Amino acid sequence: MAIYKLGSKGEEVRRIQQKLTELGLYQGPLDGDFGGGTNAAVIKFQKSKGLTGDGLVGQNTWSALFAEDIPKPDLFNQALIRKCLALTGTFETGKAAPECFCGLSGDFDGQGMSFGVLQWNFGQGSLQPLLHDMLTEHGPVMHEIFGPHFDAFQSALTSTSKDELLEFVRSVQHPVNHKVYEPWAGYAKALGRTAEFQEIQARHARQVYDRAVQMCQEYGLWSERAVALMFDICTQNGSINAVTRQRIQGEFKSLDQSQPKEALEQHKLEIVANRRAEVCNPRWVDDVRSRKLCIARGGGNVHGIAFDLEGQFGIGLRPF
């Protein structure tokens, strides 16, 4: 069951904020970001209803707010690949689904512009195929989103060289801080929110997902959580090198094989998480470790965001 608290993000948090606003308890933005203002308003509401004032929106507080059972996020009805995409996308963008599918950044890394849940970009040529597919399969949707700028965008995408395309995308963002100008930033957000483009993103992530499944099989891992961990490794870190693999497999052999299979699986995932983090650039070891252990353990805090893999993403310690 989902519990919303400090650090939680997403549409459900926005609903909580909207209701608290209607009750005159919250005056902040309806941004789907469970921050201090939302927490204070929740506590005030809980106390007014005789509930424990802990700031946690679980079943009791949700029922008091909305007179209904706490809903399962729509993500629960999606395939595991979509859940893995949403989890890694939330790590990458700091935004929950569906906003993580709209992740947008400018030319800070020399790649022109990066977009989507896995930050495909123009510089490496990884973003163009997704946009071409969207134009081909859902042209009217693209036309409606880009409106008067559709022809210019289509021309830049389909009729120019890569250098000219990069010149175009750099022309619609600030030359120093690389913030994408409006209305282009808004167009990108609208595109990322469409079910059509989210499906295209999932399709283009299939190769990464299949590799993650293959790695689980190679390491004798069987759970959804294992696939999510390997998917995140493939996305953020590329792979696991041969030396690290030998260390991991050696530690697997030293584990008590008679313990419950769920406990054994989690211990294995923690070993993978720790060993993969250790071989990262020293600057990023702690960041990678916290992110990977969060997946291995089914939850935790990463970059100040609270994660509950089962409650938020429907990713559990069960066979994939």
N, C-alpha and C positions, 0 to 999 in steps of 0.2 A: 504494500500500500504506500502511495506517495505521501511524503511529508514535506511541506514547503517551509523554509526557514531562511535565516540570514545567508545570503550568497546564492539562493535559488534564483533561477531565471526562467522565463517562458510565458506562454499564453495564460496558464493557470495563475501565475503570479499577477499578471495584468488584471485578471478577473477579480482577484482578491483586492487589489488596489482600487478598482472601480467600485466595488461594493463598499469598501471602507470610506471612499470619497462620498458616496451617496448617503452614508450614515454620519457624515460630518466629522469623521475621525482621522482622515488623511487628506493632506493638501499638496502632496508631491506629484510628480509626473507619473502618468500611467505608462511606464516604460518596461514593465515586466521584469524589473530588477529589484529583488527583495533586499533592500538596504535598511539603514537605521531608521528612516522615517516610517517605512512599512512595518518594521518590527515593533516600533513604539505604538503604532496604531493598532496592530494586532493585539498587543498586550492590553491596551486600554479596552478593546472590544471584549477580550476574554474576561477581564475583571468585571465588566458590566453584565456579563452573563453567568457569573459565578464559576467560571472555568479557571483552571490553573494558568496564571499569567506567565507563560514561558516563551511566548512568541513563536511557538511551533504550530503551524496549521496542519493538523492531522484530521482524522475523521470527525472528532467531536467539534472542533472549531469550524471545520468546513460545513458541517451540518447546521451549526448555529448561524453561519453566514448565509447559506444558500438553501437550507431545508432540503438537502439531497445528499446522497452518498457521494463521497469523494470520487471523481471520475478517473478512469484510467486514461492516460494520455493517448491520443490517436496513434502515436508511434507504436503502441503495443500491438496494433493490428498489422504492422508492416513486417516484411521479411527481415531476417537477421542482418543482411547487408545494409539495409536502411538504418537499422539500429546502430550498427557499427559506424556508419557514416555520421549519424547524428552525434554520437559520443565523441568521436575524434574531431568532428567539426566544432563541437562546443569547446573542446580543449583549444583548438586552433584559433577560433574567433572570439571566445569568451561569451558567446550567445547561444541560447538553447534553440532547439528546433521549433519552428521552421526558420528562425532568423539566421541560424548557422549556415544555411544553404545560400545566404545572401552576403557572405563575407567578402568585403571589397577593400583592397588596398592599392595605393598608387605606386609610383616608380621608385620606391625607397631602395629596392634591391637591383635596379637596372633592368627589370623584366617588363617594364611598361605599365602593366596593370595585372593584378591577381584577383581572381574572383571564384566564388563557390566554396563548397564545404571543404574541399581539399586544396583550395588556393591554386587552381590551374592558372597559367599565365601566358601572356602573348610572347614574351621573350623566348621562352623555350618551345613555343608552338603548341603547348598543351591545351590552351583555352580555345583556340580557333575551331577545333573539331566539334566541341560541344555547341558552340554558337552556330556553326554551319548546320549541325543536326537540327537545332531549334528552328532555324530559318526554313529548312527543307520540310520538316515535319509539322511545324506549327507556325507558319508564316503569319497568318492573321493575328495570332496572339502577340507576336513580336511587333507587328504593325500597330496594334492597339496600344502597346506599352510605349513605344518610341515616338508615336504620333508624328509631328512635323519633322522630327529628326531621323525618321526611319530610313529615308533614302540615303542620307549622309552616312549613317551607320552601316547600312548594307553595302554601300559603295566602298567604304574603308575596309570592310571585312572581306569582300569578295573580289574587288577589282584592283587591288594595289599589291605592291611587294610587301614583304615583312617589315622592311625599314620604313616604308611609307605608313604602314599600319601603326608602328610604334610612334612615329611622328604625330599621327592623329591622336592616339590615346594620351600622349604626353601633353597635347594641346588643350585637353579638357581637364587638366589638374594643375594645382599650384606648383610652380617650378622648384620651390624650396621644400615645403612640407609635404608635397605630393598628395594633398587632399583633393579628391575628385570633385570637380565643380558640379553644381546643380545646373540643369536638370538631370545630368548624366548619372550622378550618384543615386538619385531617385529611380531612374530607369532601371539601374542594376538591381536595386532592392526589390522593385516590383517584379522583375524577371525571376529573381531567386525565390520569390514566394510562390510562383506558379507551380502547380503539380506537374505540369509538363516538363519544366526545366529541372525540377528535382528528380524526376524519373530519368532524364538524360544524364544527370550527374551520377545517379546510382549505376546506370549502365556503363559509364566510362570508368567507374571505380571497380567494376567486376574483376578486372585482372588483378588488382591489389587484393580484393577479397578472396579470390581463388588461391592466390599465393599464401594468404593467411591460413586458409583451410589446409593447404598442403603442409605448411609448417607445423600445424597442430598434429597432423598425422605423423610427421617425421619425429616429433617429440613425444608421441604417445599421449597427447592431450585430447580430451573429449568434450569439453564444455563450451557453451556459448561465450562464457567469460574468457576462455582461452582464445577463441576466434577474435574477440574484441581486442585482446592484448596483442596478438600477432598482427592484426590489422593496423593497430596504432603504431607498432614497431615498424611495419612496412612503410607507413605513411611518414612518420616523423624521422625515423632513423635508417630506413632503407632495407636493412637485413640484420642477420646475426652472423658474425664471421666464424670461421672454422674453429679457431682456438676457443672462443667463448662458448661455442656449441659443445665442445668436448668438456669444458668445465661444467656446463649445465647438466649434461648427461651423466657425468661422474657424480655430481651431487644428488641427482635423481636416484641413483643406485644405493646411496647411503641412507635414504629415507626408509622409515618403517613401513613396509609394504602391507602390513596387516591392519593398519588404521582404516577407518571408513573412507570410501573412495572419494567423497566430497572433500574431506580434510586433506587427503593425499593430493588431490588435484590443486587445492589452494596452495599448499606448500610448494608444489612444482611451479605454479604461476609466480609465486613470490621469488623463487630462485631465478626464474627467467627475467623478472622485472629488475632484480638487483644486479645480476650479472650484465645485462644489456646496458644498464645505466652506467656501470663502472667503466665501460670502455668509451664513453662519450667524451667530448671535449670537456676538460675539467670545469670550464665555466658553466656548463649546462648539466653537470651530473646530478645535482640536487633537484633541479627542475624535472629532468627526465625520470629520476627515481620516484618522486612523489606522484607523477602522472601515471607511471606504470604500476606502482603499488596500489594506487587507487583502483585501477582495473582489477588487479590480481585479488584484492580484498573485497571487491564489490562496492567500494565507496570510500569517501574521504574528502579532503579539501585540496583543491588545486587552484592556485592563483586567486585565492579568496572565494572561490565558488564551491558550494557544497554539492557533492555528487553521491547519488544513490543509484547504482546501475539497475537494480531490480525495479525500484519504485519510479524512476524517471524514464528509463529506456527499455524496460522489459528484458534486460539481459541478465540471465541467471546462471547458477552453477548447475546446469542440466545439459543433457546431450544436445549438441548442435545438429 
